[in-house]
Structures are given as structure tokens and as C-alpha cells.
């Protein structure tokens, strides 16, 4: 018998049995009351639909005539309400089971969160338009704003973040992280949904940018590729990172951070109007208007 055929008949069943045993022993994978992890792809689809509602000409899968815009928005938002609402209820119920909570109404919480998100969409679009204006103002290579919406990775990353952050602020579990990681995989820009980001935010190029959970960013901030706004994690007596602590920096208004700069720590504040040069490593606060850069070798 061919060695491959022999393995398929004898070795492969052993692998299948081991996988089946391991999966069957995992309550998260097998419980009928658990979370349907296959719903991640459906959340991706719902995120695409929310993006299409915000910018139909750029994110919808087909051209929308002006006369059909109202119908498209109504039909798409109703679809989002039905399908995303179900996922939001599922994750609330899942977390309650994990936390052994029996005192809250998950369906009511899910409905409130969904309504808040949908009613927030016009405001999210207004802020995103400011972000796009900042990109146009900050990049001489941009000829038109529609070029930015269609081709700049920061638009999808920031738009996704503003949607995910809204859900995160409503304490919706899991879904904001799924949305953030989809944007990360597509754009190379990793923004935790907990980060608070003001208007007119522009990420030039974008690849390799990391923005941590407790970061706060003011208005009119511009950063370049490879920038890390990261943590200096506080530890408990057993050497484990403390949860719920401020771990990431604050970036005040009108700051520019050039490529590959690393800024760490929950007590680090980059003051208004400061300029951070490329390839710098910062773990202390920077005064307003200060310029920080590496001295060239002589």
C-alpha cells in the first residue's frame, strides 16, 4: 500500500480522534448555550454594511444612484439592526454566563446598545469627514478627498475604530475587538477599541501603527507609520499585569509623531503642539511645543 494511503487509513483517524476529544472537552466550543464563534464572519459583513452606510460611494458593493439613496440606507440599516442586534444580544448573554450573572436583562441591554450605535452614525460620519479633511490638509500627495476615502488605509482603520469604540463604551463584549482586528488585518493599523481619539486624526501611510487600550488622543493629531503608543504595564506582587490601570500615553492636541517613534506609559503625556521625531523612545512626558528627536551621529 502507498505510504500516504496507509497514513490516511490509520494515522489520520488517530489525529481526528485526538482533535475530537480536545474539542469535546472545551465547554466554549461544545456548549449549546455558548457563543457561536462562527458568527465572526457575520460581524465582518455587518461592519462592511455600517461602513457602506457611512460612505455609500466608497464602501458599498454596488453603485447607488442619488434617487435610490434613501431606499439603500433604509434597507441596509434595517438589515444591520436585525443581524447585528442578534450578535450583540448573544455576546451579552455569553458574558453573563461566564460571569454567572443572573441580575441583568441581556436583551434589553443589547437593544439599548444597538439603538445608541445606530443613532450615533450621523455623528460618527461628521467626525470621519473631519479626519478626511485632516488627511487632505496633511498630505500634499493627495489631490482629492475621494482619493483619500477610496485608497488611504487610515480611513477604514479610523472609521472601524469609531464604530468599535462606540460599542466598547457601551460595554459590548467581544464584538469591538473582532471589528478592530479585522481592520488591523486589512490595513496594518492596530487600534484597540478602548482608545479615545479626537477629531481630525490622520495616520499617514499607517503600516505597523499600534495604539493601546487606554491611550487618549486629542484633536488634530498626525502620526506616521510604525508609531507605537504602548504600555508600561504595572504588575501586582505576583508579577502579573494589573487590569483596569492606565497603561498607555496621552497625546494632546496638534501633536505630530514621526515614523517608528515609541511612546510608552500611562503617566506619559505628550503636550499640545509637540513634535516627536522618528525612531525615538519616550517614557517621560514632553512639554507643550517641545521637539524631541534623536541626535544624528557625527
N, C-alpha and C positions, 0 to 999 in steps of 0.2 A: 504493500500500500504506500502511496505517496506520503512523505512525512507531513505535508500540510493537511492532507485528508485525515491522517491519523490524529493530528492535533485537534482538528475541527470536531472529530468524533469523540475524543477522550479528554483533551486538555480544555477545550472551550467550555464544556459543561461544568467543569470544576470552577472556572472563573465566574460563570453565571451564578452558580450556587453561592459562591463567596459574596458576590455583589448583592444577591437577593437577601442573604442573611443579614448583611450590614445595613441595607436599606430598610428591611423589615424591623430591625431593632431601633430605628431612628423615628421617634414619635412625630417629629416635624414633617417627615416625608410620608408617613402612612396614616396619620390620624385623619378621620373624616371631618373632624372639627378644626383641623389645622388650616394654615394659609395655603391657597392654591398658588404655588410658586410659578406655575406655567403662565400666570397672569402677567408676568413681567412684560412679555411681548405685547400684550393688550395695552399696558400702560404706555409703552413706547408709541403705540398707534394713537392713543388718546393725547399724548404730548404733541405729536405731529398735528393733530387736529386743533389743539389750542394754539399752536404756532400759526396755523393756517387762518384761524380766526383773527389773530392779531395782525398778520400781514398776508392777506389772501394772494396778492400778486406774486409773492416770493415763496410761500411755503405750501400753497395748495397744489394738488396733483394735477389740476387742470385749470385752464384759463377761465376766469369768472368775469362775465360781462357786467357792466355797471348796472344794467337793468335787472340782473339776476342776483345782485349782491345781497339784498335783504333776504331772499329765499335761501341762499347759500349759508348765510350767518345763522339764520333761524334753524335750519335743518342740522347744521354741524353742531351748534351749541346744544340742541336737544339731544343729539347723539352722545355728546360728551357728558351731559347730565345723567343720562341713563347708564352708560357703561362705566365712567369714572366714579360715579356715585356708588356703584356696587363695589368697586375695589376699595374705596375709602371706608365703606362700612365693614368690609372683610378685614382690613388691617386693624381697625379699631377693635373688632371682636377678637382677633387673633392676639393682640397685645393684652386685652383683658384676661383672656385665658392664661397667657403666660404669667401675668401678674396676679392671677387668682382674684380678680376684681369682680364683684357682683353688685356694685352700687351705682353703676352708670348706665345710661341708655345709649348704646353704641350707634343705633340707627339714627337717633336724634342728633348726636354729635356729628355723625357723618353728613347729615342733611345740612346742618349749620355750616360746616366747613365747606361743603360744595357750593352752597349759595354764596358764601363770602367770596370764594375764589371767582365764581362767575361774575359777581357784581364788581370785583376788583379789576377785571380785564380791561375796561376802558382806561383806568388809571395806570395800569401796567404798560399799556401801549403808549400813553403820553410820556412816561419816563423813558421808555425804549427809544422814542423819537429823539429825546434829548441825548441819549447815548449815541445815537447815529449821527446827530449833529456834531457831537464832540469828536467822533471819529473823522468826520469830514473836515472839521476845523484843524484837527491834529495831524492829518496825514496829507502832505502835498501831492502824493501819488494818486489820491482819489479825485476822480473827475466829476462824478455824480453820486448823489446819495443812494440811488437804486443800485449802483455798483457795489456799495458797501453792504447793503442788505442782502444782495444775492451772493456775494463772494467772500465776505470777511468772516472768518470763523468766530470772531468775538461776538458777532450779532446773535448767532444761535446759542453760544455759551451763556451770554448775559441774559438773553430772553428766557432760556431754560431756567437759569438761576432765579430770575424774578418770579417765575411761576412756582418753582420748587420752594423758594423761600417763603412765599405766601402760605403754602401748605405746612411748612415747617413751623412757622409762627403760630399756626392753629393746632400744633401738636399732633399732626397726622403722622403716624409711624410709617417707616419703610419707603413709601412712595416718593417722597422728596429725594431720598438717596438714590433710588432707581433712576429718577429723572436726571440727577446730577451726573451719575456715572455714564448714562447714555451720551450726554453732552461731552463728557470727558473723552469717551472712546471715539467720538466723531470729530472733535476739534483739537484734542491735546491739551485742553484747558480744564483744570480740575478745581472747581469751586464748591466747597461744602455748602449745602443749602442753609446752614445756620449763619453764614457770614452776612453782615449788614452792609449794603453797598448803596451809596448815594447816587444821585443823578449825574449825567454827563460822565459816565465811566467808559474809558476806552482802553482796550488791550490791543496793542499793536503787534502784529504777527501772531503771538499767542502761544506757540508751541512750548509746552513744559511749564506753564504758569500753574502755581499751586496756591490756593487761598484757603486757609483753615477755618474751622467752625466758628471760633469766637473773634475772628477778625472784624473790625469796624472800619469802613472806608467812607470818607466824606464825599463832597461834591467836586466834580471837575478834576478827577484823578486820572492820570495816564500811566500805564505800566507797559513794559516791553516783555518779549519772550524770555522764558526761563526764570522769571521772578518767583521767589518763594516767600509767602507771608505765613510763616510757620510757627510751631510751638516750641517752647521750652517747658516741658511737662513737669508740673510739681508732683512729687512722689510721697506716698504715705510711709509709715515706719517699716512696712514690709517690702518697700521698693516697687510698689505698684502705682501707676499713674492715677492721680486723683481725678475723679469725674466731676463735672459741673464747675470747674475753675476757669478763669480767664487765662487762656494759654497763648493767644495769638495777638499780634500787634494792632494798634490803632493808627490809621493813616488819615490825617486831617485834609481839609480842602486844598485843592490846587497843587498837589504833590505830583512830581514826576519821578518814576523809578525806572532806571535803565536796565538793560538786559542782564540776566543772571545774578541780580542782586538777591541776597538772602537776608530777610529781616525776621527776627525771632523774638518771641516772648510776650506774655500778657501784659507786662508793665512797660513795654516799649511803645513810645508814641513818636510818630514822625510828624513834626509840626507843620502848620499851614505854610504852603509855598516852598517847602524844602525840595531839594533836588538830590536824589540818591544815584550815584554813578554806578556803572556796570561792574559786575564781579566783586561787589562789596559784601562784607559780612558784618551785620549790625545786630547787636543785642542790647543796645542802650538807646535812650530817647535822643531825638535830634531836634534842635531848636527850630522854631518857625523861620523860614527863609534860609536856613543853613544849607550849604552844598557839601556833600560827603562824597569823596572819590578816592580811589587808590592812587598813590603817587607813582608816576612812571619810574622805571629803573633808569639809573644814569650810568 
